Amino acid sequence: MEKVAEVGKDEDQIELPPEFRFHPTDEELITHYLLKKVMEVNFSTKAIGEADLNKSEPWELPAMAKMGENPWYFFFTKDMKYRTGTRTNRATKKGYWKETGKGKKIRRERSLIGMKKTLVSYRGRAPNGEKTKTNWVMHEYRLDSKLSHRILPNTEKGTGKRRIILWLTNTNPFVLPPSEPATATPHQRRTVSAAINPQDGDGDHHIRASDKVHPHPKRSRAVMERRIGPTGDVP
C-alpha cells in the first residue's frame, strides 16, 4: 500500500497519512537539518517549521508545525537573557522551560557534532513564584561549538551557537492545559476514559505519548512507523 502526502494551498504545510512518521535520529537532526540551517539561514524543509519559543506556550506550538503529530519539530534561534551574557532566556508569557538531567553528546562516528538537552515546561514564574509542572517536554539540539566556529565566518559565530532544533512532545496528550476548554467529542471521551481506567486495576494512569490509541490498531508497527527520508520529503 502506497500513499503520498497531500500538499494543501499553503505549500509550506504538509499533511501525512497516519502510517507515515517523521522519526530522524539525533545524528540526522544535526547533520541533515541543523547544520544546513546554520550554514544557510534561508534553508527550509517540509519536515521542520519555525517557532519562537519565548512568544509561544508549548500547547500553542503544534499548530505551527509543518507535519507530524507528537512529537513536533521546529527551528528556533535562542534568545539570550542578557545582551552581553551567555545565559539563555527560557521564559514564556505564562511560564518557563527548565533543564532536567545531563546533556547528551551527539557523535558522528568518533567526531563530536552536537549536544542534546532535555527541558520540561512549567507554568508560573521561577524561582519563588507559583509554578506547576506541565506534560510538555522539549529536546533541544545544537551544534558543537568547535564545529560551529569552523564552518561559520566570524560575523556569524554567535548566531550559529544560538540556532537550535526543538523536538517537542506531550507526555500525556489527553490532558489539556487549564486555560483551554475541553471540547472532546463523545467518542473521544469514551476513548480517553478507556485509556485512563485500565481493567487490570493496577492504578497506573500515566499515558505516554507512545501509548496513544491508533484508529487502526491491527496494523503492524513496522508499517505505522514508516520512515521519511533525510530530506524530509515523503518517498
PyRosetta script that sets phi, psi and omega in degrees:
from pyrosetta import init, pose_from_sequence

init()
pose = pose_from_sequence("MEKVAEVGKDEDQIELPPEFRFHPTDEELITHYLLKKVMEVNFSTKAIGEADLNKSEPWELPAMAKMGENPWYFFFTKDMKYRTGTRTNRATKKGYWKETGKGKKIRRERSLIGMKKTLVSYRGRAPNGEKTKTNWVMHEYRLDSKLSHRILPNTEKGTGKRRIILWLTNTNPFVLPPSEPATATPHQRRTVSAAINPQDGDGDHHIRASDKVHPHPKRSRAVMERRIGPTGDVP")
pose.set_psi(1, 124.3)
pose.set_omega(1, -179.2)
pose.set_phi(2, -121.1)
pose.set_psi(2, 133.9)
pose.set_omega(2, 176.2)
pose.set_phi(3, -134.3)
pose.set_psi(3, 147.5)
pose.set_omega(3, 177.7)
pose.set_phi(4, -113.3)
pose.set_psi(4, 155.9)
pose.set_omega(4, 178.8)
pose.set_phi(5, -71.7)
pose.set_psi(5, 148.0)
pose.set_omega(5, 178.9)
pose.set_phi(6, -99.0)
pose.set_psi(6, 120.1)
pose.set_omega(6, 179.1)
pose.set_phi(7, -92.5)
pose.set_psi(7, 123.5)
pose.set_omega(7, -177.0)
pose.set_phi(8, -82.8)
pose.set_psi(8, -164.0)
pose.set_omega(8, -178.4)
pose.set_phi(9, -63.5)
pose.set_psi(9, -36.8)
pose.set_omega(9, 176.4)
pose.set_phi(10, -85.4)
pose.set_psi(10, 112.5)
pose.set_omega(10, -174.0)
pose.set_phi(11, -68.0)
pose.set_psi(11, -16.4)
pose.set_omega(11, 178.5)
pose.set_phi(12, -81.1)
pose.set_psi(12, -10.4)
pose.set_omega(12, -179.5)
pose.set_phi(13, -103.5)
pose.set_psi(13, 149.3)
pose.set_omega(13, 179.5)
pose.set_phi(14, -146.2)
pose.set_psi(14, 135.7)
pose.set_omega(14, 178.3)
pose.set_phi(15, -108.8)
pose.set_psi(15, 135.4)
pose.set_omega(15, -177.8)
pose.set_phi(16, -112.0)
pose.set_psi(16, 141.2)
pose.set_omega(16, 171.3)
pose.set_phi(17, -62.4)
pose.set_psi(17, 159.8)
pose.set_omega(17, -175.2)
pose.set_phi(18, -56.9)
pose.set_psi(18, -29.4)
pose.set_omega(18, -174.3)
pose.set_phi(19, -79.5)
pose.set_psi(19, -6.7)
pose.set_omega(19, 179.0)
pose.set_phi(20, -96.0)
pose.set_psi(20, 137.3)
pose.set_omega(20, 177.7)
pose.set_phi(21, -137.3)
pose.set_psi(21, 142.0)
pose.set_omega(21, 176.0)
pose.set_phi(22, -98.0)
pose.set_psi(22, 101.7)
pose.set_omega(22, -174.6)
pose.set_phi(23, -126.9)
pose.set_psi(23, 67.7)
pose.set_omega(23, 178.5)
pose.set_phi(24, -72.9)
pose.set_psi(24, 153.5)
pose.set_omega(24, 174.4)
pose.set_phi(25, -79.5)
pose.set_psi(25, 168.8)
pose.set_omega(25, 176.7)
pose.set_phi(26, -58.8)
pose.set_psi(26, -43.3)
pose.set_omega(26, -179.5)
pose.set_phi(27, -63.3)
pose.set_psi(27, -41.1)
pose.set_omega(27, 179.9)
pose.set_phi(28, -65.2)
pose.set_psi(28, -38.7)
pose.set_omega(28, 178.2)
pose.set_phi(29, -61.0)
pose.set_psi(29, -38.0)
pose.set_omega(29, 179.7)
pose.set_phi(30, -73.2)
pose.set_psi(30, -52.8)
pose.set_omega(30, -170.8)
pose.set_phi(31, -78.4)
pose.set_psi(31, -39.1)
pose.set_omega(31, -175.3)
pose.set_phi(32, -89.1)
pose.set_psi(32, -20.1)
pose.set_omega(32, -174.0)
pose.set_phi(33, -124.1)
pose.set_psi(33, -62.3)
pose.set_omega(33, -174.1)
pose.set_phi(34, -64.7)
pose.set_psi(34, -43.8)
pose.set_omega(34, 179.9)
pose.set_phi(35, -58.7)
pose.set_psi(35, -42.0)
pose.set_omega(35, 179.3)
pose.set_phi(36, -67.9)
pose.set_psi(36, -37.0)
pose.set_omega(36, 180.0)
pose.set_phi(37, -68.2)
pose.set_psi(37, -37.9)
pose.set_omega(37, 179.1)
pose.set_phi(38, -67.2)
pose.set_psi(38, -39.8)
pose.set_omega(38, -177.8)
pose.set_phi(39, -77.9)
pose.set_psi(39, -27.7)
pose.set_omega(39, -179.0)
pose.set_phi(40, -138.7)
pose.set_psi(40, 103.4)
pose.set_omega(40, -173.7)
pose.set_phi(41, -61.5)
pose.set_psi(41, -26.6)
pose.set_omega(41, -179.5)
pose.set_phi(42, -86.1)
pose.set_psi(42, 1.1)
pose.set_omega(42, 177.5)
pose.set_phi(43, -60.7)
pose.set_psi(43, 134.4)
pose.set_omega(43, 177.5)
pose.set_phi(44, -140.5)
pose.set_psi(44, 158.3)
pose.set_omega(44, 179.8)
pose.set_phi(45, -145.3)
pose.set_psi(45, 152.8)
pose.set_omega(45, 178.1)
pose.set_phi(46, -70.7)
pose.set_psi(46, -11.8)
pose.set_omega(46, -174.3)
pose.set_phi(47, -90.8)
pose.set_psi(47, -27.3)
pose.set_omega(47, -171.5)
pose.set_phi(48, -129.9)
pose.set_psi(48, 126.4)
pose.set_omega(48, 179.5)
pose.set_phi(49, -92.0)
pose.set_psi(49, -171.7)
pose.set_omega(49, 177.0)
pose.set_phi(50, -114.7)
pose.set_psi(50, 142.7)
pose.set_omega(50, 179.9)
pose.set_phi(51, -150.2)
pose.set_psi(51, 153.2)
pose.set_omega(51, 173.4)
pose.set_phi(52, -109.2)
pose.set_psi(52, 105.2)
pose.set_omega(52, -174.0)
pose.set_phi(53, -64.0)
pose.set_psi(53, -31.9)
pose.set_omega(53, -175.9)
pose.set_phi(54, -79.6)
pose.set_psi(54, -22.0)
pose.set_omega(54, -178.5)
pose.set_phi(55, -99.7)
pose.set_psi(55, -1.0)
pose.set_omega(55, -176.4)
pose.set_phi(56, -130.6)
pose.set_psi(56, 141.8)
pose.set_omega(56, 171.9)
pose.set_phi(57, -80.8)
pose.set_psi(57, 154.9)
pose.set_omega(57, -175.4)
pose.set_phi(58, -58.1)
pose.set_psi(58, -35.6)
pose.set_omega(58, -178.5)
pose.set_phi(59, -75.1)
pose.set_psi(59, -8.9)
pose.set_omega(59, 175.3)
pose.set_phi(60, -89.8)
pose.set_psi(60, -19.8)
pose.set_omega(60, -173.8)
pose.set_phi(61, -67.7)
pose.set_psi(61, -37.9)
pose.set_omega(61, -179.0)
pose.set_phi(62, -54.7)
pose.set_psi(62, -32.1)
pose.set_omega(62, 179.3)
pose.set_phi(63, -67.9)
pose.set_psi(63, -16.5)
pose.set_omega(63, 179.6)
pose.set_phi(64, -95.2)
pose.set_psi(64, -5.4)
pose.set_omega(64, -177.2)
pose.set_phi(65, -71.5)
pose.set_psi(65, 152.3)
pose.set_omega(65, 179.2)
pose.set_phi(66, -86.3)
pose.set_psi(66, -31.4)
pose.set_omega(66, -179.3)
pose.set_phi(67, -157.7)
pose.set_psi(67, 167.0)
pose.set_omega(67, 172.6)
pose.set_phi(68, 81.0)
pose.set_psi(68, 172.8)
pose.set_omega(68, 176.8)
pose.set_phi(69, -149.5)
pose.set_psi(69, 122.5)
pose.set_omega(69, 173.4)
pose.set_phi(70, 44.2)
pose.set_psi(70, 81.7)
pose.set_omega(70, 18.7)
pose.set_phi(71, -95.2)
pose.set_psi(71, 167.7)
pose.set_omega(71, 176.8)
pose.set_phi(72, -120.1)
pose.set_psi(72, 152.0)
pose.set_omega(72, -175.5)
pose.set_phi(73, -124.4)
pose.set_psi(73, 140.6)
pose.set_omega(73, -178.7)
pose.set_phi(74, -144.2)
pose.set_psi(74, 150.4)
pose.set_omega(74, 164.2)
pose.set_phi(75, -89.4)
pose.set_psi(75, 145.0)
pose.set_omega(75, -179.0)
pose.set_phi(76, -154.8)
pose.set_psi(76, 137.9)
pose.set_omega(76, 174.2)
pose.set_phi(77, -101.6)
pose.set_psi(77, 117.8)
pose.set_omega(77, -174.8)
pose.set_phi(78, -63.5)
pose.set_psi(78, 140.9)
pose.set_omega(78, 174.5)
pose.set_phi(79, -95.6)
pose.set_psi(79, 133.5)
pose.set_omega(79, 180.0)
pose.set_phi(80, -88.5)
pose.set_psi(80, 143.0)
pose.set_omega(80, -176.9)
pose.set_phi(81, -64.0)
pose.set_psi(81, -39.5)
pose.set_omega(81, 177.7)
pose.set_phi(82, -127.4)
pose.set_psi(82, 141.7)
pose.set_omega(82, -173.6)
pose.set_phi(83, -57.5)
pose.set_psi(83, -38.5)
pose.set_omega(83, -177.6)
pose.set_phi(84, -101.5)
pose.set_psi(84, 6.6)
pose.set_omega(84, -177.2)
pose.set_phi(85, -101.1)
pose.set_psi(85, -174.2)
pose.set_omega(85, -179.0)
pose.set_phi(86, -118.1)
pose.set_psi(86, -1.1)
pose.set_omega(86, -178.3)
pose.set_phi(87, -79.9)
pose.set_psi(87, 136.6)
pose.set_omega(87, -178.4)
pose.set_phi(88, -83.8)
pose.set_psi(88, 137.1)
pose.set_omega(88, 174.6)
pose.set_phi(89, -80.5)
pose.set_psi(89, 111.9)
pose.set_omega(89, -178.1)
pose.set_phi(90, -111.1)
pose.set_psi(90, 17.5)
pose.set_omega(90, -179.0)
pose.set_phi(91, -84.4)
pose.set_psi(91, 146.9)
pose.set_omega(91, 170.0)
pose.set_phi(92, -117.6)
pose.set_psi(92, -177.5)
pose.set_omega(92, -178.7)
pose.set_phi(93, -65.1)
pose.set_psi(93, -35.3)
pose.set_omega(93, -174.6)
pose.set_phi(94, -115.4)
pose.set_psi(94, 3.3)
pose.set_omega(94, -177.2)
pose.set_phi(95, -173.8)
pose.set_psi(95, -146.3)
pose.set_omega(95, -177.9)
pose.set_phi(96, -165.1)
pose.set_psi(96, 165.8)
pose.set_omega(96, 175.4)
pose.set_phi(97, -106.1)
pose.set_psi(97, 138.1)
pose.set_omega(97, -178.5)
pose.set_phi(98, -124.1)
pose.set_psi(98, 131.3)
pose.set_omega(98, 178.2)
pose.set_phi(99, -67.4)
pose.set_psi(99, 145.8)
pose.set_omega(99, 177.4)
pose.set_phi(100, -138.6)
pose.set_psi(100, 139.7)
pose.set_omega(100, 179.3)
pose.set_phi(101, 72.1)
pose.set_psi(101, -173.1)
pose.set_omega(101, -179.8)
pose.set_phi(102, -96.4)
pose.set_psi(102, 150.6)
pose.set_omega(102, 176.7)
pose.set_phi(103, -68.9)
pose.set_psi(103, 155.6)
pose.set_omega(103, -179.8)
pose.set_phi(104, -112.3)
pose.set_psi(104, 131.8)
pose.set_omega(104, 176.6)
pose.set_phi(105, -81.1)
pose.set_psi(105, 135.0)
pose.set_omega(105, 179.1)
pose.set_phi(106, -109.7)
pose.set_psi(106, 124.7)
pose.set_omega(106, -176.1)
pose.set_phi(107, -120.7)
pose.set_psi(107, 150.5)
pose.set_omega(107, 169.9)
pose.set_phi(108, -115.7)
pose.set_psi(108, 110.8)
pose.set_omega(108, -167.8)
pose.set_phi(109, 58.4)
pose.set_psi(109, -114.2)
pose.set_omega(109, -179.4)
pose.set_phi(110, -106.2)
pose.set_psi(110, -0.7)
pose.set_omega(110, -175.2)
pose.set_phi(111, -91.8)
pose.set_psi(111, 133.6)
pose.set_omega(111, 176.0)
pose.set_phi(112, -76.0)
pose.set_psi(112, 122.2)
pose.set_omega(112, -177.5)
pose.set_phi(113, -117.2)
pose.set_psi(113, -17.4)
pose.set_omega(113, -177.9)
pose.set_phi(114, -171.8)
pose.set_psi(114, 178.0)
pose.set_omega(114, 178.7)
pose.set_phi(115, -131.0)
pose.set_psi(115, 151.2)
pose.set_omega(115, 178.6)
pose.set_phi(116, -127.6)
pose.set_psi(116, 128.7)
pose.set_omega(116, 176.5)
pose.set_phi(117, -120.6)
pose.set_psi(117, 150.8)
pose.set_omega(117, 176.5)
pose.set_phi(118, -112.3)
pose.set_psi(118, 133.2)
pose.set_omega(118, -179.5)
pose.set_phi(119, -131.1)
pose.set_psi(119, 149.7)
pose.set_omega(119, 178.8)
pose.set_phi(120, -117.3)
pose.set_psi(120, 141.3)
pose.set_omega(120, -179.3)
pose.set_phi(121, -86.5)
pose.set_psi(121, 136.1)
pose.set_omega(121, 175.7)
pose.set_phi(122, -124.9)
pose.set_psi(122, 144.3)
pose.set_omega(122, 170.7)
pose.set_phi(123, -91.7)
pose.set_psi(123, 144.7)
pose.set_omega(123, -178.9)
pose.set_phi(124, 104.0)
pose.set_psi(124, -165.8)
pose.set_omega(124, -176.0)
pose.set_phi(125, -125.9)
pose.set_psi(125, 137.1)
pose.set_omega(125, 175.6)
pose.set_phi(126, -95.5)
pose.set_psi(126, 155.6)
pose.set_omega(126, -0.4)
pose.set_phi(127, -95.5)
pose.set_psi(127, -18.6)
pose.set_omega(127, -170.8)
pose.set_phi(128, -104.3)
pose.set_psi(128, -9.2)
pose.set_omega(128, -179.7)
pose.set_phi(129, -79.7)
pose.set_psi(129, 175.6)
pose.set_omega(129, 175.9)
pose.set_phi(130, -65.7)
pose.set_psi(130, 137.2)
pose.set_omega(130, -179.2)
pose.set_phi(131, -145.5)
pose.set_psi(131, 137.9)
pose.set_omega(131, -178.7)
pose.set_phi(132, -129.3)
pose.set_psi(132, 127.0)
pose.set_omega(132, 178.6)
pose.set_phi(133, -71.8)
pose.set_psi(133, 136.5)
pose.set_omega(133, 179.1)
pose.set_phi(134, -104.9)
pose.set_psi(134, -178.0)
pose.set_omega(134, 179.4)
pose.set_phi(135, -90.0)
pose.set_psi(135, 5.9)
pose.set_omega(135, -174.7)
pose.set_phi(136, -94.5)
pose.set_psi(136, 128.6)
pose.set_omega(136, -179.8)
pose.set_phi(137, -125.0)
pose.set_psi(137, 141.4)
pose.set_omega(137, -179.4)
pose.set_phi(138, -128.0)
pose.set_psi(138, 138.0)
pose.set_omega(138, 171.7)
pose.set_phi(139, -108.6)
pose.set_psi(139, 127.1)
pose.set_omega(139, -174.9)
pose.set_phi(140, -109.4)
pose.set_psi(140, 125.7)
pose.set_omega(140, -179.9)
pose.set_phi(141, -112.8)
pose.set_psi(141, 133.7)
pose.set_omega(141, 174.9)
pose.set_phi(142, -139.2)
pose.set_psi(142, 158.8)
pose.set_omega(142, 177.3)
pose.set_phi(143, -71.6)
pose.set_psi(143, 150.9)
pose.set_omega(143, 170.7)
pose.set_phi(144, -62.6)
pose.set_psi(144, 138.0)
pose.set_omega(144, -174.3)
pose.set_phi(145, -61.7)
pose.set_psi(145, -36.4)
pose.set_omega(145, 179.2)
pose.set_phi(146, -67.0)
pose.set_psi(146, -39.5)
pose.set_omega(146, 177.6)
pose.set_phi(147, -65.4)
pose.set_psi(147, -41.5)
pose.set_omega(147, 179.4)
pose.set_phi(148, -61.0)
pose.set_psi(148, -41.6)
pose.set_omega(148, -179.6)
pose.set_phi(149, -67.8)
pose.set_psi(149, -32.0)
pose.set_omega(149, -178.2)
pose.set_phi(150, -72.7)
pose.set_psi(150, -34.7)
pose.set_omega(150, -171.4)
pose.set_phi(151, -97.6)
pose.set_psi(151, -12.9)
pose.set_omega(151, -176.3)
pose.set_phi(152, -110.4)
pose.set_psi(152, 146.9)
pose.set_omega(152, 173.2)
pose.set_phi(153, -68.7)
pose.set_psi(153, 162.9)
pose.set_omega(153, -175.5)
pose.set_phi(154, -56.8)
pose.set_psi(154, -35.1)
pose.set_omega(154, -176.2)
pose.set_phi(155, -70.1)
pose.set_psi(155, -15.6)
pose.set_omega(155, -175.2)
pose.set_phi(156, -118.4)
pose.set_psi(156, 6.8)
pose.set_omega(156, -175.6)
pose.set_phi(157, -63.0)
pose.set_psi(157, -39.1)
pose.set_omega(157, 179.9)
pose.set_phi(158, -63.9)
pose.set_psi(158, -42.3)
pose.set_omega(158, 179.0)
pose.set_phi(159, -64.2)
pose.set_psi(159, -38.5)
pose.set_omega(159, 179.9)
pose.set_phi(160, -60.5)
pose.set_psi(160, -37.9)
pose.set_omega(160, -180.0)
pose.set_phi(161, -73.1)
pose.set_psi(161, -25.0)
pose.set_omega(161, -176.3)
pose.set_phi(162, -89.1)
pose.set_psi(162, -21.6)
pose.set_omega(162, -175.8)
pose.set_phi(163, -79.4)
pose.set_psi(163, 130.2)
pose.set_omega(163, -174.2)
pose.set_phi(164, -139.0)
pose.set_psi(164, 171.4)
pose.set_omega(164, 169.4)
pose.set_phi(165, -113.2)
pose.set_psi(165, 136.0)
pose.set_omega(165, 176.1)
pose.set_phi(166, -105.2)
pose.set_psi(166, 136.6)
pose.set_omega(166, 172.3)
pose.set_phi(167, -118.0)
pose.set_psi(167, 105.9)
pose.set_omega(167, -173.6)
pose.set_phi(168, -103.1)
pose.set_psi(168, 136.0)
pose.set_omega(168, 177.0)
pose.set_phi(169, -142.1)
pose.set_psi(169, 152.8)
pose.set_omega(169, 174.8)
pose.set_phi(170, -108.4)
pose.set_psi(170, 115.5)
pose.set_omega(170, -175.3)
pose.set_phi(171, -74.8)
pose.set_psi(171, -13.9)
pose.set_omega(171, 175.9)
pose.set_phi(172, -142.4)
pose.set_psi(172, 82.7)
pose.set_omega(172, -172.2)
pose.set_phi(173, -65.9)
pose.set_psi(173, -9.9)
pose.set_omega(173, -178.6)
pose.set_phi(174, -89.3)
pose.set_psi(174, -5.1)
pose.set_omega(174, -179.3)
pose.set_phi(175, -103.3)
pose.set_psi(175, 120.2)
pose.set_omega(175, 179.0)
pose.set_phi(176, -88.2)
pose.set_psi(176, 149.7)
pose.set_omega(176, 175.0)
pose.set_phi(177, -63.9)
pose.set_psi(177, 153.1)
pose.set_omega(177, -175.3)
pose.set_phi(178, -55.4)
pose.set_psi(178, -28.9)
pose.set_omega(178, -175.9)
pose.set_phi(179, -82.6)
pose.set_psi(179, -6.7)
pose.set_omega(179, -177.0)
pose.set_phi(180, -103.4)
pose.set_psi(180, 132.0)
pose.set_omega(180, 178.5)
pose.set_phi(181, -71.2)
pose.set_psi(181, 146.3)
pose.set_omega(181, 176.9)
pose.set_phi(182, -84.7)
pose.set_psi(182, 115.9)
pose.set_omega(182, -176.8)
pose.set_phi(183, -122.2)
pose.set_psi(183, 30.9)
pose.set_omega(183, -177.0)
pose.set_phi(184, -67.7)
pose.set_psi(184, 144.9)
pose.set_omega(184, 176.6)
pose.set_phi(185, -75.2)
pose.set_psi(185, 163.0)
pose.set_omega(185, 176.9)
pose.set_phi(186, -54.4)
pose.set_psi(186, -38.6)
pose.set_omega(186, 179.1)
pose.set_phi(187, -64.2)
pose.set_psi(187, -42.1)
pose.set_omega(187, 179.5)
pose.set_phi(188, -65.5)
pose.set_psi(188, -38.4)
pose.set_omega(188, 179.8)
pose.set_phi(189, -65.4)
pose.set_psi(189, -37.4)
pose.set_omega(189, 177.5)
pose.set_phi(190, -66.0)
pose.set_psi(190, -38.5)
pose.set_omega(190, 179.6)
pose.set_phi(191, -64.7)
pose.set_psi(191, -46.0)
pose.set_omega(191, 179.6)
pose.set_phi(192, -63.3)
pose.set_psi(192, -43.6)
pose.set_omega(192, -179.9)
pose.set_phi(193, -58.8)
pose.set_psi(193, -43.0)
pose.set_omega(193, 179.6)
pose.set_phi(194, -66.6)
pose.set_psi(194, -33.8)
pose.set_omega(194, -176.7)
pose.set_phi(195, -73.2)
pose.set_psi(195, -34.7)
pose.set_omega(195, -175.1)
pose.set_phi(196, -101.0)
pose.set_psi(196, 4.2)
pose.set_omega(196, 175.9)
pose.set_phi(197, -126.2)
pose.set_psi(197, 71.5)
pose.set_omega(197, -177.1)
pose.set_phi(198, -63.2)
pose.set_psi(198, 148.5)
pose.set_omega(198, -177.7)
pose.set_phi(199, -76.7)
pose.set_psi(199, -16.4)
pose.set_omega(199, -176.0)
pose.set_phi(200, -80.4)
pose.set_psi(200, -8.8)
pose.set_omega(200, 174.2)
pose.set_phi(201, 69.0)
pose.set_psi(201, 26.5)
pose.set_omega(201, -177.7)
pose.set_phi(202, -81.6)
pose.set_psi(202, -7.5)
pose.set_omega(202, 175.0)
pose.set_phi(203, 79.3)
pose.set_psi(203, 2.2)
pose.set_omega(203, -179.3)
pose.set_phi(204, -88.1)
pose.set_psi(204, 105.6)
pose.set_omega(204, -176.6)
pose.set_phi(205, -104.7)
pose.set_psi(205, 10.1)
pose.set_omega(205, -179.5)
pose.set_phi(206, -79.5)
pose.set_psi(206, 128.4)
pose.set_omega(206, -179.8)
pose.set_phi(207, -114.2)
pose.set_psi(207, 118.1)
pose.set_omega(207, 178.1)
pose.set_phi(208, -82.3)
pose.set_psi(208, 162.0)
pose.set_omega(208, 178.9)
pose.set_phi(209, -59.8)
pose.set_psi(209, -33.4)
pose.set_omega(209, -178.4)
pose.set_phi(210, -75.3)
pose.set_psi(210, -7.8)
pose.set_omega(210, -177.4)
pose.set_phi(211, -95.2)
pose.set_psi(211, 6.7)
pose.set_omega(211, -176.8)
pose.set_phi(212, -61.1)
pose.set_psi(212, 138.5)
pose.set_omega(212, 179.8)
pose.set_phi(213, -71.3)
pose.set_psi(213, 129.9)
pose.set_omega(213, -179.6)
pose.set_phi(214, -102.0)
pose.set_psi(214, 143.3)
pose.set_omega(214, -178.0)
pose.set_phi(215, -64.6)
pose.set_psi(215, -15.2)
pose.set_omega(215, 179.0)
pose.set_phi(216, -126.9)
pose.set_psi(216, 69.1)
pose.set_omega(216, -172.9)
pose.set_phi(217, -64.4)
pose.set_psi(217, -17.1)
pose.set_omega(217, -176.4)
pose.set_phi(218, -84.6)
pose.set_psi(218, -10.2)
pose.set_omega(218, 178.9)
pose.set_phi(219, -71.7)
pose.set_psi(219, 148.1)
pose.set_omega(219, -176.9)
pose.set_phi(220, -68.8)
pose.set_psi(220, 149.5)
pose.set_omega(220, 179.9)
pose.set_phi(221, -63.9)
pose.set_psi(221, -32.0)
pose.set_omega(221, -179.8)
pose.set_phi(222, -62.6)
pose.set_psi(222, -38.6)
pose.set_omega(222, 179.1)
pose.set_phi(223, -73.0)
pose.set_psi(223, -41.8)
pose.set_omega(223, -175.0)
pose.set_phi(224, -68.3)
pose.set_psi(224, -22.8)
pose.set_omega(224, -177.3)
pose.set_phi(225, -115.4)
pose.set_psi(225, 40.9)
pose.set_omega(225, 178.8)
pose.set_phi(226, -62.1)
pose.set_psi(226, 133.0)
pose.set_omega(226, -173.6)
pose.set_phi(227, -78.7)
pose.set_psi(227, 148.5)
pose.set_omega(227, 170.3)
pose.set_phi(228, -100.7)
pose.set_psi(228, 143.9)
pose.set_omega(228, -175.0)
pose.set_phi(229, -64.5)
pose.set_psi(229, 167.2)
pose.set_omega(229, -175.0)
pose.set_phi(230, -63.6)
pose.set_psi(230, -16.1)
pose.set_omega(230, 177.1)
pose.set_phi(231, -80.7)
pose.set_psi(231, -9.9)
pose.set_omega(231, -179.1)
pose.set_phi(232, 87.8)
pose.set_psi(232, -0.1)
pose.set_omega(232, -179.8)
pose.set_phi(233, -95.9)
pose.set_psi(233, 149.4)
pose.set_omega(233, 178.0)
pose.set_phi(234, -75.7)
pose.set_psi(234, 130.6)
pose.set_omega(234, -179.0)
pose.set_phi(235, -66.4)
pose.dump_pdb("model.pdb")
